[in-house]
Amino acid sequence: MPVQRSASAVEPASADAVLIRRTMAEIAPIADKVTSYFYALLFVRHPELRALFPAAMDVQRDRLLKALLTAAEHLDDTAALVGYLRDLGRGHRKYGTRAEHYPVLGECLIGALSEYAAAVWSPETEAAWVRAYTTMSQTMIDAAAMDELLSPAWWHAEVVTHELRTPDVAVLTVRPDQPYPFLAGQYTSLETPWWPRVWRHYSFASAPRSDGLLTFHVKAVPAGWVSRALVHRARPGDVIRLGSPVGSMTVDHKTDGGLLCLGGGTGIAPIKALVEDVAEHGARRRVEVFYGARTESDLYDIDSMLGLQRAHPWLSVRPVIDQRAFRRLPDAVREYGPWTGYDAYLSGPPGMIRSSVDALRGIGVPSHRIRHDAVEEVLVAGD
């Protein structure tokens, strides 16, 4: 989920935040060595924990660093940090993480940091990290404990239909083995039977349905273990696992403002879900969709989007074809408008999200009205 700084963020930074960010700045150029050392400590001291992790650790190493950077950046912003950590705590349940694992992880984390940030490490720095990690881990532990009372750690889901829209894009519909509550615009993590303990994020491509079925759009990418398995190997009858739904890119139905939606590639999936959500609430608010693709054939869901446009006069769908990695999408948005009173929803490749956020801010859309998947999750979403 995107972590957005709240209006109550404390400035200037606290003493602990200064020390922690100084540590992060010190290790940033050698982050791969730090994270490798962390896992070496963890698996040597606690070999029983190796089974909780995937066989290949490359993406896992990257995720650890991104989580640390995000937490460090928002250390003084309690509202933003707590929301982020609660999602992490709930998400960790599917890996088999238990409360007693967190002190072990903290011990090895501080061991790795003290080894590679020796130039800025001090008793005060270590104390700051201990305090911060204790608070953050307890937030995750509490969130996991509360979530355990409400939902399973994961759901099994049977593939019901598998439709290959292009040579590398498939639309999958699955049936969870028990009720799966979520909101349009959210995403979840998927694990296939062919790559145990390897989870990737995918957005829901429809609003909640009365039959309980869930739909995902998946693009196979080079060396993408999960995406290639889902596109080229999965068939009806196969069973995958789903994590809990997360994400805040949802519609506020207490307002009647317009929605400005930008979807690039398979990023059209949550945009389609948002359109269906508005329709199901019976609203007549304006929804403007810009559907970006590199080629005309990449507009794999244009027929269903145009079908929604025909059914709902408040909806406009504009395809934007650009072979230069969605660079025309922000320009196309600037040509229309003004977008005063609109909430913006963005979903697609990281570069598209970054350029679109800049463009929207440049034409006066306030940051608090721009919602999108977290870029750090998008980086591995189609893996």
N, C-alpha and C positions, 0 to 999 in steps of 0.2 A: 504494500500500500504506500502511497505517497506520504511522506512525513512533512507536514507543513508547520512552520513556526507559528505558534499561537500569539495572540495579541498581548498576552501577559508574560512573554519571554523576558527573562531577567537580563538586564544590561547594567554594568559591564559583567563579564564572565566572572564566576566565582573562582576562588583560589584553586579548588580541585579541578575545575574545568580547564584552567590555564595549564596546570601540570599534565593533565591527561592529553590535551591537544599538543603540547610540546612533545610528549612521547610519540604520539601518532605521526607528527611531522618528522621526527627523527627516524622512524622505521619505514616511512612511506617508500623510499627508494629501494629498500630491501625487503619489501613485504612478503615476497615469496619465500625467502629464507626464514623469516620469523614464523610464518604459518606452518612451514614444513617442520621447523624445530618444535613448535607447539604440539603438533600431532605425533612427532617422534617421542616427546616426553609422555604424552598421554598413553600411547600404545605400549611403550616400554614399562611404564609404571602400572598401567591398568589394562593389560592385554585383553581382558574380558569385554572391554568396550569396543574393540575393533569390529565386532559383529553388528554394531549399530550403524556403521558407515558403509557407503558403497565401495565396491572393489577399486574403482578408479577415483582418486581423491582430488583431481585437478579443479573441478567446479566447486567442490566443497571448500577447498582452500580459499578460493575467491570469495565465496559467500561469507566466510568468517570475517575476512577483512572488511567487506562492505558493511556487515552488521556492526562491527566495531566503529568504523568511521561514522556511520549514521548515528549511533548512540553517543559517541563523543561530541559530534556536532550539536546535538540537542540536549546535552547534559543539563543545562540550566533551564530548559523549557519542559517543565514537568508534564504539561498536557500532551505535547507532541511525543515525548519520549515514552510515556506510559502507554499510549495507544499502540505505538510501534512494538514495544516489548510484550504487550499482551498478545498481539498477533503472533509474535515469535514463540511465546510460551505455548499457545494453543497448537501452533504448527509443529512444534517439537514432539508432540505426543505421538505422531504417526511414526517417528523413528524409534520409539520405545524409550525415550528419555524420561528419567524419573527424578524426583526431587534430590535424591542423594548423589546424582551425577553432577549437579551444578558446582558444589565445592571442589570436586576433583578437576573440573574444567577450569575453574578460577585459579586453582593452584598452578596448573600447567601454563595457563595464559600468562600469569605474572612471572613465572619462571622464564618463559620465552621473551617477554618484554624486557626483563632485567638483563638478559643476556645480550640482546641486540640493541638496546637503547642505553647502554652503559654510560655514554657520554653525558646524558641528562638524568640518569637514574639517581635517586637519593631516597633516604628513609621517608621523606615527606611525599615523594612521588609514589612510592609503594603504598603508603597509607592512603593516599588519594585514590589509587586504583582499587585497593581493598574495599574502601567505603563505597565507591561507585559500583563495583561489581556486586557487592553484597546487596545493595539496593536494587540493582537491575535484575539480578538472578531471582530475588524474592518476588519481584513483580511477575516474572515469567512463571515461577512456581505457583503463585496464587492464581494466575490466569488459567494455567493447566488444570489445577485442582477444581476450579469452578466449572471449566469446560467439561471435565470428566463427569460432572453431575448432569450435564445437559445433552451430551452427544458422545458417540463413539470416537475412538482415536482415528479411525478411518472407516470408509464404506467400501464394500465390494460392489462393482457395477458391471453388468453384462452388456456387451456391445450388441445393440439391436439392429442397427443399420450402419453400413459403411459405404459412403458414396464418394468416388474419386471424381472431383470436379475438374482438376487439371492433372497433368502427370505428377505433380508434387504437392497438391492440396486435396485433403480429404475432409468430408463432413461426417462426423461420427455422432450417433445418438446412442446413449447408454441408459440402462435401467438400474438405479441403485437398489440394493437389497433391503433398504429401509428408508423411511422418509428423509429427504435431504433438503433442509431449509436454506435458501439463499436469496439474495436480492439481485435484480437485473443490474448489470454493470460490474459485478464482482467477478473474482476469478478463484480458481482452486489449484491444487497440485495433483498430478496424475503419476501413477507408477504402473508400468506394464509388467506382465509375468516374465518377459524376456530379459529385463534389466532390473533385478531386485535392488531395492533401496536407492534407486535413482529416480528422483522426483523432478518434474518440470511443471511450470505454471501455464495454465490455459484459462482464457475467459469463457464464461458461459455465453453461448450464441443465441439464447432466447430468454425471455422472461420466465418465471416459474410457471409450470404447466399443470393442469388438473390431473394429467395422467402420470405425473412425477418423472417423466423422462427428461434427460439433460442432453444438450447438443454442444459440440465443440468443433471449431474449425482448426485444422492442424496443417501446417506447411512443413514438409520434410526439408531439412537443411543439411548441408554437407557435414558429415561426422556427427550428426544429431542422433544420438542413440534412441531417445524416446520418440522424437518426432518421426524418424524414419520407420520405427517399429509400428507406430500408430497408422501411418499412411500406407506403408507397403506390406505390412505383415498382419495387422489386426483384421479379424473377420467376425461377422455375427456369431455369437456364442462364446467368444473370448471374454475373459473376466479381468478387469483392471481394478486398481484401487484409487480411491479419491480421498484427499485430505479435506480439512474443514474449509468452508468458503471464507475469503478475506477480501478486503478492498473497500474503499470509500467512494468510488466513482459511481455513486448512485443518485437517483433523482429525488429532490426534495419536493414532495407532492403538496406541501403546505403553501407553496408559492405558485404563481401562474406565469412566471417569466418564460422567455423562450429558451430553447436549447440549441446551441451551436456545436455540432458534432463533426469531428475529423477522424476518419478511420483510414489507415493505410495498410494495404495487404490484408492479412487475416485479422488485423486490428478492427475490421468492420464487424467482427463477431459481437463484442460487447455493445457497439453502437446499435446494431440491430436489436439487441435485447432491450436497450433503453427505449427505442422507438415502440416496441411492443408493450413495454411497461407503461408508457404515456397513454397508449391507445386503450389499454385495459382499465386505466383509471378514469377513462371517459373525458379527459381534459381536451380542450381545444386550444392548447398553447402551441405556438409556432415551434417547429423543429426543422432545422436546416442541417442537412447531412452533406458533407464533402467526402466523397469516396475516392481515395487515391490509389493508383496502381501504376506499375511500370509500363505495362502493355495492355491492350484491350482484352486480351485473353486472360489477364490476371484479375479482371473484374469478375471473378468466378461467382459472386453472389449478387450481381447486378439485377438479375431477373426478379429475385425475391424482394430486393429493395425497391425496385420500380413497382412491383405489385403492392407493396405497402403504401407507396406514394399514391397509386390510383385509388386505394381504399380510404385514404385519409387526406382530405384537402388541406390540412394544416401542416403537412409534411412535404418538404422539397428535398430531392436527392440529386446531387450534381457530381457526376464522375469526373475525375481529374487524372488524365493519363500523362505520365512523365517518366521518361527513361532515366532521368538523372536523380534517382533515389528520392523521389517525393519533394524535390525542391520547389516545384510549382504550387504545391498545396497551400503553403502560407500566402503566396501571391494571389491565388484564386480567392482565398478568404478575404483579403484586403479589397478585392474588386467589388465585393458585395457589402451589405451592411447599411447603416451603422449597426453595431452590435450592442448598443446600450440596452441594459436590462436582460441580456442573454447570459446564461451559464454555459461555459465551454467545456466540452468533454473530448479528450484526445486519447487515441489508442493506435499503436503501431510501432514501427522500429524506433529505437532510441534517438537516432538523428532526426527523424521526423518530429518526434515529441519536442525535442530541444528547440528546433527551429520554429515550430509552431507556437510554443510558449513565448519565445522572443517576439514573434510577429504579433501575437495577440496583445502582449503587454505594450508593444509599440503603437498599437491603434487604440489604446485606452481601456482594454479589458482588465479589471483589477485582478491581482494574483489570486485573491480568495475566491474568485468566480471561475478559476481554471482548474479542472480536475483531470487527473490522468493516472495510469498505472505507474508505479514506481519504476524509474529508469533502471535501477539496479536489478529489478526482477525481469524487466523486458530483455535485458542482456542475455538471460538464459532461458527465456520463456519458450523459445522454439527449438531448444537444443535436442 
